[in-house]
Amino acid sequence: MHTTDMIAQYKTRGRPVGTRKADTKQAVTVRYSPDVLAAFKATGPGWKARMIDALREWLGQRTLV
């Protein structure tokens, strides 16, 4: 039988156990209009982060029910 201590010794790759952030991102599938996607991609590298910033700004201007 393998104990937790034994398994911890086997793990040599990846994040150390217990170091995962509490606010990790979540994978989803979303379909955007081609014109919206093209506009963000045209801004160059980092377009996904800018899209997230734009969504956060939009959320900040509205009260969701």
Rosetta constraint file for C-alpha pairs under 8 A:
AtomPair CA 2 CA 6 HARMONIC 6.00 0.50
AtomPair CA 2 CA 7 HARMONIC 6.59 0.50
AtomPair CA 3 CA 7 HARMONIC 6.32 0.50
AtomPair CA 4 CA 8 HARMONIC 6.12 0.50
AtomPair CA 5 CA 9 HARMONIC 6.44 0.50
AtomPair CA 6 CA 10 HARMONIC 6.70 0.50
AtomPair CA 7 CA 11 HARMONIC 6.62 0.50
AtomPair CA 15 CA 19 HARMONIC 6.68 0.50
AtomPair CA 15 CA 20 HARMONIC 7.60 0.50
AtomPair CA 20 CA 24 HARMONIC 7.72 0.50
AtomPair CA 32 CA 36 HARMONIC 6.58 0.50
AtomPair CA 32 CA 37 HARMONIC 6.24 0.50
AtomPair CA 33 CA 37 HARMONIC 6.33 0.50
AtomPair CA 34 CA 38 HARMONIC 5.94 0.50
AtomPair CA 35 CA 39 HARMONIC 6.10 0.50
AtomPair CA 36 CA 40 HARMONIC 6.51 0.50
AtomPair CA 37 CA 41 HARMONIC 6.12 0.50
AtomPair CA 38 CA 42 HARMONIC 5.91 0.50
AtomPair CA 39 CA 43 HARMONIC 6.91 0.50
AtomPair CA 40 CA 44 HARMONIC 7.69 0.50
AtomPair CA 40 CA 47 HARMONIC 5.43 0.50
AtomPair CA 40 CA 48 HARMONIC 7.55 0.50
AtomPair CA 40 CA 50 HARMONIC 7.56 0.50
AtomPair CA 40 CA 51 HARMONIC 6.81 0.50
AtomPair CA 41 CA 45 HARMONIC 7.63 0.50
AtomPair CA 41 CA 47 HARMONIC 5.57 0.50
AtomPair CA 42 CA 47 HARMONIC 7.93 0.50
AtomPair CA 43 CA 47 HARMONIC 6.15 0.50
AtomPair CA 46 CA 50 HARMONIC 6.45 0.50
AtomPair CA 47 CA 51 HARMONIC 6.13 0.50
AtomPair CA 48 CA 52 HARMONIC 6.33 0.50
AtomPair CA 49 CA 53 HARMONIC 6.21 0.50
AtomPair CA 50 CA 54 HARMONIC 6.11 0.50
AtomPair CA 51 CA 55 HARMONIC 6.25 0.50
AtomPair CA 52 CA 56 HARMONIC 6.17 0.50
AtomPair CA 53 CA 57 HARMONIC 6.12 0.50
AtomPair CA 54 CA 58 HARMONIC 6.16 0.50
AtomPair CA 55 CA 59 HARMONIC 6.15 0.50
AtomPair CA 56 CA 60 HARMONIC 6.13 0.50
AtomPair CA 57 CA 61 HARMONIC 6.53 0.50
AtomPair CA 58 CA 62 HARMONIC 6.72 0.50
AtomPair CA 59 CA 63 HARMONIC 7.42 0.50
AtomPair CA 59 CA 64 HARMONIC 7.88 0.50
